[in-house]
Structure formats: structure tokens, C-alpha cells
Amino acid sequence: MEKHKLLATTSFGLEALVSWEIKELGYEIEAVDNGRVYFNGDAEAICRANLWLRTADRVLLVIGEFTACSFEELFQNTRKLPWPELLPRDAVFPVNGKSVKSTLYSVPDCQSIVKKAIVESMKEKYRNEWFEETGPFYQVEVSLWKDTATVTVDTSGRGLHKRGYREKAVEAPLRETLAAGLVLLSRWTHDTALLDPFCGSGTIPVEAALIGLNMAPGMTRNFASEKWPQVPQRCWDLARGEAREKAVPERKVDITGLDLDEKAVKRARQNAGSAGVLHAVRFLCCSFSELQAERKYGKVICNPPYGKRSESDRGQIKELYREMSRVFSRLETWSVYILTSYPHLEKMWGKKASKRRKLYNGRIEVHFYQYFGPRPSRENC
């Protein structure tokens, strides 16, 4: 089966996790850059990567990379790429673009030039002057970084964070890909208790359940490349069959989500039901100050409010973080993981985090504070 150069995009700070996930699928990493992980794979790899990658945003097919210091270079080099081998006569192929530190700074012009170059390339094969664009969808993107142009086609369609289960969300929900990243960064395993005391619409507990039950996050949705002739239906059937075989929905896990908002808890239960993991997660409507752990060891993973709107908001947030310090101190044998943009967390708690990692929640710079508890004793394992 033909090999392709593939690119998994991700949020800044999650590149190592995406690389690890790709290696776990059995593919070799070619290169890693900010927000980009390159690897090689065949048509089946496109299916498996889309179904299984928990922390990647999209899986792109790399068509070509070349130097482009002028619009003429961009046109000619794009035209030389093997478009007739990829795009059927009736393909729908809109072009998106982005430009960073490039002399070709006009993105609309770059998009128009790339579109024209593709059409000219296709004319040579199909002998058409006009293409209807009524068939399968191929989202083309030209990305310009300084003098280098990278031309890709999106195999995913909707972003991979759109698993299909979260129809009900609260205000400013955490992206599913980032939530999965937090769980993986905590090194949580299915035999360890997990608690999210600010669960909102349940994204962290649901993603943890999918991980704990080894359920592929993309199983309940479709992808753009499912309609491509280059990716046969049998590849999708094989990949989905593999995912069903590897899932262990009957595995016992201990995952709890708390929230003070009754509507949020209701939404969280609905989302967990849509994801097929409601049986694996408990959602309770109560204040986190009422928190009591049934097990001696476990992990708290949470995304509390940031408090960026007003002075009164910031005052309430300060008191919230003080209360968090008091409540979590009762869990002296648990590990605590907090994602927040609040800059004074360590000062408020009176101790430095065991580890701190810079991430991005959308466009907001945040830090993942990790406070490691003691290792479980043998009798409690």
C-alpha cells in the first residue's frame, strides 16, 4: 500500500503526547515542530490516526513542501505537485491559507494562486476548462513560514476535538483534546481513582473514561477522507473493527465528577451517555468543599475558573483558590493536577508545584500545575 507523508497538528505543549500516541499506533516519527508532528503511513494509517489520536487537532496529508519567495514560485511549485493523482474530476477543493514571517503576506492572494495552480494542473489530465466541484471534499491548505510553503490536504474534516458526544456544553468548555492531554500527562491509569471537582459538562471525566476503557475517541463520528477513493472503505472497516476489539467497556474504573451547577451535572451525564461511558463515571451535584475521598490514593485533575472578567470576579477567584488549598490539603496522599491561567496559585498554596507545564486553552496561555502525592503503598495498590 502506498506510503504518505502525514502531519498531525496539535496545540502548543502537546507535541510529545501526540508523538507518543503515533508511536503507540506503530508509526515512526519523521520530525516534530511547534504544533506539528510528521510521520509516514499508508491509507490505513490515515484511518487509524483519525480514530485513535486523542490529543491531535487534525491529520493532514502533506502534498509538498518547497521554497516560495514570490507568487510565481508559489504558483509553479504548486502546479508541479501530483494533484491529478489525488483529486478526482468532480472534487470539491477549497483553499485555506496562513502566512507567518513570509514575504508572501497576503493570505487571500496566496489562496487564489494555489487554487489556480491546482486547476491548471488538473486541466492537463482531465482536458476540462471547468470543474463542477460536486464530489468528495478535499480541504487544501497552504502554510507559509518564512520562505517555505507547505501544501496539505485535511483528512479529518471537523477538528478531532469534535468527538461527537458533547452536544451539551457549558460556557467556555475545555476542548476534548486538551482534556485528554491532561489525563495522559498525569499518567493516570484505569486502576487509580480520578476526581474532577469542577467537572462542568464532564469533559475531563469522559475523556478519562474513554482512555480507561481503551475506547477510540473517533468511533462515533465521520471524517472527510472516508469519501476519498485513495482511502478504501475496507481500510475504515478494518480500523473500526480493530477499535471495537481493543475496547474494554466492562473494565472497572473509579471516576467522579463534581459540580455545584445542577444543569452542568445534567449535561455531563448526557455527554457521558452519548460517549458510551455513563456506566463508568459518577457525576454528583455538590460543592467541592464537601469533597471526601473514599480511597486513600488517587488523582485530582481539574480546570477551575480563571477569573479574568472583572475586579469582583478576581476577588471571588482568589477566595476560590484559597478554599482549594484548604480542601485539597485534606487529600494528603493524592496527587493534584490543576490547569489554570491564574498566576498566583503557588503563592496562594504556599508551595511550588512538583512540575509545571505551559499549555494553551484556545488562545489563553495556561499552566498545568502538578503536585505529586506519595506513591501508593503495596497493600493499597
C-alpha positions in Angstrom: 0.0 0.0 0.0 1.3 3.4 -0.9 3.1 5.4 1.8 2.1 9.0 2.5 3.8 11.8 4.5 1.3 12.7 7.2 1.1 15.6 9.6 -0.7 15.6 13.0 -1.3 19.1 14.2 -1.8 19.9 17.9 -1.9 22.7 20.5 1.5 24.0 21.7 2.8 21.9 24.5 1.1 18.6 23.5 3.6 17.6 20.7 5.3 15.0 22.9 2.0 13.4 23.7 0.9 13.2 20.0 4.3 11.7 19.1 3.8 9.1 21.8 0.3 8.3 20.5 1.6 7.9 17.0 4.4 5.6 18.1 1.8 3.5 20.1 -0.1 3.1 16.8 3.1 1.6 15.3 4.3 4.5 13.1 7.7 6.2 13.1 8.0 9.9 13.7 9.8 11.8 11.0 10.0 15.3 12.6 8.5 17.4 15.4 7.9 21.1 15.3 5.8 23.6 17.2 2.3 22.2 17.0 3.3 19.7 14.3 4.3 16.0 14.3 5.3 14.5 10.9 5.0 10.7 10.3 4.7 8.3 7.5 1.8 5.9 6.9 -0.4 4.3 4.3 -4.2 4.7 3.8 -4.9 2.5 6.9 -2.7 4.9 8.9 -5.0 7.8 7.9 -8.0 5.8 9.3 -6.3 4.6 12.5 -4.8 8.1 13.3 -8.1 9.8 12.9 -9.9 7.2 15.0 -7.3 6.9 17.8 -5.4 10.2 18.3 -6.7 11.8 21.5 -4.5 14.9 21.6 -4.1 15.9 17.9 -6.3 18.5 16.3 -6.2 17.2 12.7 -4.4 14.6 10.5 -3.2 16.3 7.3 -1.8 14.7 4.1 1.3 16.5 3.0 1.3 17.1 -0.7 4.5 19.1 -1.0 7.0 21.5 0.7 9.1 23.9 -1.3 10.7 27.4 -1.3 8.3 30.2 -2.3 9.8 33.7 -2.2 7.4 35.0 -4.9 3.9 34.5 -6.2 5.4 33.0 -9.3 7.3 30.4 -7.3 4.3 29.6 -5.3 2.2 29.1 -8.5 4.8 27.0 -10.4 5.8 24.8 -7.5 2.1 24.1 -6.5 1.3 23.3 -10.1 4.0 20.6 -10.2 2.5 18.7 -7.3 0.6 15.5 -8.2 -2.9 16.9 -8.0 -4.4 14.8 -10.8 -3.4 11.7 -8.8 -5.2 12.9 -5.7 -8.2 14.9 -6.9 -11.0 13.2 -8.9 -12.6 15.2 -11.7 -15.5 16.3 -9.5 -13.6 17.0 -6.3 -14.5 20.0 -4.1 -11.2 21.6 -3.2 -11.4 25.0 -1.4 -8.1 26.5 -0.3 -7.3 28.0 3.1 -4.0 29.7 3.9 -1.8 31.2 6.6 1.4 33.2 6.5 4.0 33.8 9.2 7.1 35.9 8.6 6.8 35.4 4.8 7.3 37.9 2.1 4.0 36.5 0.7 2.0 38.0 3.5 -1.3 38.4 1.6 -3.2 35.2 2.5 -6.1 35.8 0.1 -3.7 36.2 -2.8 -1.8 33.0 -1.8 -5.1 31.1 -1.6 -6.2 32.3 -5.0 -2.8 31.5 -6.6 -2.8 27.9 -5.1 -6.3 27.3 -6.3 -5.4 28.5 -9.8 -2.3 26.3 -9.9 -4.3 23.2 -8.9 -6.9 23.9 -11.6 -4.2 24.3 -14.2 -2.6 21.0 -13.1 -6.0 19.2 -13.3 -6.7 20.7 -16.8 -3.7 18.9 -18.2 -5.1 15.5 -17.2 -8.9 15.9 -17.5 -8.9 18.2 -20.5 -11.6 20.3 -18.9 -11.8 24.1 -18.7 -14.3 24.0 -15.9 -14.7 21.7 -12.9 -18.1 21.3 -11.2 -16.8 20.5 -7.7 -19.8 18.3 -6.7 -17.9 15.3 -5.4 -15.7 14.3 -2.4 -14.4 17.2 -0.2 -10.6 17.9 -0.1 -9.7 20.9 2.1 -6.4 22.3 0.8 -4.2 24.4 3.0 -1.1 26.4 2.1 1.0 27.3 5.1 3.8 29.8 4.6 6.6 30.0 7.2 9.3 32.5 6.1 10.4 31.2 2.6 8.9 27.7 2.9 5.5 26.7 1.7 3.8 23.6 2.9 0.7 22.4 1.0 -1.5 19.9 2.7 -5.0 18.3 2.4 -7.1 17.7 5.6 -8.1 14.1 6.0 -10.1 14.8 9.2 -12.8 17.3 8.2 -14.1 18.7 11.5 -11.4 19.0 14.1 -10.6 15.9 16.1 -11.7 17.5 19.3 -15.2 17.2 18.0 -15.7 13.6 19.1 -19.5 13.8 18.6 -20.6 13.2 22.2 -20.6 16.8 23.6 -23.8 18.3 22.2 -24.4 19.8 25.6 -21.7 22.1 26.9 -21.3 24.8 29.5 -19.8 28.2 28.9 -16.1 28.2 27.8 -15.8 24.4 27.8 -12.4 22.7 27.8 -11.5 21.1 24.4 -11.7 17.4 24.4 -8.1 17.1 23.0 -6.7 19.2 25.9 -8.8 17.3 28.5 -7.4 14.0 27.2 -3.9 15.6 27.3 -4.3 16.5 31.0 -5.3 12.9 31.8 -2.3 11.5 29.8 0.1 14.0 31.3 -1.0 12.9 34.8 -0.1 9.3 33.9 -3.4 8.2 35.3 -4.2 4.5 34.9 -7.6 2.8 35.0 -6.9 1.2 38.4 -6.4 4.6 40.0 -9.2 6.8 41.4 -9.8 10.1 39.5 -11.7 13.1 40.7 -12.6 16.3 38.9 -14.2 18.7 41.4 -15.1 21.3 38.7 -16.4 19.0 36.0 -18.7 21.4 34.1 -20.0 19.5 31.1 -17.9 16.5 32.1 -15.1 16.7 29.5 -12.2 15.5 31.8 -14.1 12.6 33.3 -15.5 11.5 29.9 -12.1 11.6 28.3 -10.6 9.7 31.2 -13.3 7.1 30.8 -12.5 6.7 27.1 -8.8 6.3 28.0 -9.5 3.9 30.9 -11.8 1.7 28.8 -9.5 1.9 25.8 -12.2 3.3 23.5 -11.1 5.1 20.4 -12.3 8.7 20.6 -13.2 9.0 17.0 -15.5 6.0 16.8 -18.8 8.0 16.9 -18.0 10.4 14.1 -17.2 10.6 10.4 -14.1 12.0 8.6 -13.6 13.9 5.3 -11.3 11.2 3.8 -14.0 8.5 4.2 -15.3 9.6 0.8 -11.9 9.7 -0.9 -11.1 6.9 -3.4 -7.5 6.9 -2.1 -8.7 5.6 1.3 -10.8 2.5 0.5 -13.8 1.6 2.6 -12.2 -1.6 3.7 -9.5 0.4 5.5 -12.1 2.2 7.5 -13.9 -1.1 8.2 -10.6 -2.7 9.4 -9.7 0.3 11.6 -13.1 0.4 13.2 -13.2 -3.3 13.7 -9.8 -3.1 15.4 -11.1 -0.3 17.7 -14.1 -2.4 18.7 -11.9 -5.4 19.5 -9.5 -3.3 21.6 -12.2 -1.6 23.7 -12.8 -2.9 27.2 -16.1 -1.3 28.2 -16.7 -3.7 31.0 -13.4 -2.7 32.8 -14.0 -1.3 36.3 -12.8 2.3 36.7 -13.3 4.8 39.6 -14.0 8.3 38.0 -16.0 11.0 39.7 -17.1 14.5 38.5 -18.5 17.1 40.8 -20.1 20.5 40.1 -22.2 22.9 42.0 -24.3 23.7 39.0 -27.2 21.1 38.7 -27.6 22.0 34.9 -23.9 21.3 34.3 -24.1 17.9 36.0 -27.2 17.0 33.9 -25.3 18.0 30.7 -22.3 16.0 31.9 -24.4 12.9 32.3 -25.9 13.4 28.9 -22.5 13.8 27.3 -21.2 10.7 29.1 -24.2 8.8 27.8 -23.5 9.9 24.2 -19.9 8.8 24.6 -21.0 5.4 25.8 -19.2 5.8 29.2 -22.0 6.8 31.6 -21.7 3.5 33.4 -18.1 4.2 34.1 -18.4 7.8 35.6 -20.3 9.2 38.7 -21.5 12.8 38.4 -22.6 14.5 41.7 -24.1 17.9 42.2 -22.3 19.3 45.3 -19.7 21.9 46.3 -16.1 20.9 46.0 -15.7 22.0 49.6 -17.7 18.9 50.6 -15.1 16.7 48.9 -14.3 13.5 50.6 -12.2 10.7 49.2 -13.3 7.1 49.6 -9.9 5.8 48.6 -6.5 6.5 50.2 -4.8 7.2 46.9 -5.9 8.9 43.7 -5.6 11.8 41.3 -7.5 15.1 41.2 -7.4 16.6 37.7 -9.3 19.8 37.2 -9.8 23.0 35.2 -11.2 25.6 37.8 -12.5 29.0 36.8 -9.8 31.6 35.8 -11.4 34.8 36.8 -10.5 37.2 34.0 -13.6 39.3 33.6 -13.9 41.9 36.4 -12.4 43.0 39.8 -15.2 41.3 41.7 -14.6 38.1 39.6 -10.9 38.2 40.5 -11.8 38.6 44.2 -14.1 35.6 44.1 -11.4 33.6 42.2 -8.8 34.5 44.9 -11.1 33.1 47.6 -11.9 30.0 45.5 -8.1 29.2 45.2 -7.7 29.7 48.9 -10.5 27.3 49.5 -9.0 24.8 47.0 -5.8 24.9 49.0 -7.7 24.1 52.2 -9.8 21.3 50.7 -7.0 19.6 48.7 -4.7 19.6 51.8 -7.1 17.0 53.2 -6.1 14.7 50.3 -2.6 14.5 51.5 -1.9 11.1 49.8 -3.5 12.2 46.5 -1.8 13.8 43.5 -3.4 17.1 42.4 -3.3 18.5 38.8 -4.7 21.9 38.1 -5.0 23.7 34.7 -5.3 27.5 35.2 -4.2 30.9 33.9 -4.4 32.2 37.5 -0.8 33.5 38.1 -0.6 33.2 41.9 -1.6 29.6 42.5 1.7 28.5 44.0 1.9 31.6 46.2 -1.7 31.0 47.4 -0.9 27.4 48.3 2.4 28.2 49.9 4.3 25.6 48.0 5.8 25.2 44.5 4.3 22.6 42.1 6.3 19.4 41.6 6.1 20.2 37.9 4.7 22.9 35.8 3.9 22.8 32.1 2.8 25.7 29.8 -0.1 24.9 27.5 -2.9 26.8 25.7 -6.6 26.5 26.3 -7.7 28.0 23.0 -5.8 31.3 22.8 -5.4 31.6 26.6 -1.9 30.8 27.9 -2.4 28.4 30.9 -0.2 26.3 33.1 -0.7 22.8 34.3 0.4 22.7 37.9 1.3 19.1 39.1 1.5 18.3 42.8 2.7 14.8 43.2 1.4 12.8 46.2 3.3 9.8 47.7 3.5 6.5 45.8 0.7 4.1 46.9 1.9 1.5 49.5 1.9 -2.1 48.3 -1.1 -3.0 50.3 -3.1 -0.2 48.7 -2.1 -1.0 45.1 
